[in-house]
Amino acid sequence: MGNVKNKVDLPPAGARLVELMQGINYGHIDGLAVRCGGPVLDPPPHVVREVKFGGENGPRPEAAKEDFALKAQVRDLFAQLEALGDGVIRCLEVKHGLPFKMTIEEDAA
């Protein structure tokens, strides 16, 4: 998944994660399971959405589009998921509908 450039090139769970982040716009996703380098959205992770007074609180405009080029942050997120393989993202922070930073839960080697 590391060389994916457009939304239509993502597997269904990856596309759903992008749509989830766009719908949140600002906030975070807690307890996102990762299996075989991809997000697991069944059962759905816990979502916390931030509301900014006087700011844009709706979903990103791209959410209505079937396809678009993925921003560098999204491509980096999927590269990180692939490198993780199996694990849990304790917290994936979302800003402007894009992944900003994440906290990974893993066993020590």
N, C-alpha and C positions, 0 to 999 in steps of 0.2 A: 504494500500500500504506500510505500515511501515515495514512489514516483508519480502518484496520482495528482493531476493538475486541475480537474474539473469535478463538480459535484456528481455528474452522471457517471463518473468513473468509480465512485465509491461503492462498496457493498451496501446493501440496504441498511444495516445497523449503523454504518458510518454516516450515511446520508441523514438518517434519523437523528444522530447526535448533532450534526451541523444544524439541522432544523430546530432542535431543542435549544441550542445555544442562541440561535437567532431569535427564537421566541422569548427567551429569558432577557436578552439584551444586556442587562446588568444583574449580577448575582452570582450564585455558585451552584454547582452540582455536587452532591455529597454521596459517597459510597458507590461510585461507578465501577462495576466489575469489568475486568479485562481478561479475555480468554483468547489464546492463540493470536495475540496482537491486535485484537479488535474489541470494540466496546460491546458490552452485554446490557441491553436495555429491557430485558424481561427476567426478573421483575424490574420495574422502572426505578431509577435512583431517586433520591430525595432532592428536590429543587427548592432553592431559596432565591426569590427574585427581589431585587432592590427597586424601590420607587424613588426617583429623583424629582423633588418638587421643582416645578418650572422647567423640567428637562424632558427629553424624549423617553417615554416609558413603554412604548409599543414595540412590537417586533421589528426587526430590521427590514428595510425595503426589499432586500434580496430574497426574503423568505417566500415571496410570492412567485419567484422565478423557478422554473424547472431545472435550469442549468446556469452555471456561472463559474468563472475561474476562482479557485480556492486561494485565499490569502496565505501568505507565508506562515502566519501563526497557526492556521488550520493544518497546513501540510506538516509543520513541525510537531503539532500535537499527535498526528497519526504516526509520524516517525517514532515518537516517544512511546506510543502504545505498542507499536511493533517491537521495539527494543525491550519493553517490559515483558511482553509475552503473556504471562498470567500474573494477576495481582489485583489490587484494589486502589483506585484513586480516591483517597480520603476526601479531597476537596479540589474541584476544578473551578477556578475563578473565571468568570466571564465578564468582559467589558466591551461595550459596543458590539455585542453579539459574537465576539471572537474570544478564543481561549487566551487568557492572560498569564496564569500560572497555575501549577497544580502541586498538591502534596500527595506523595505516593506512599502507600502502606505495603511493606514487603518484609520478608523474613531475612534476618542477618545470615550471611553466608558462613 
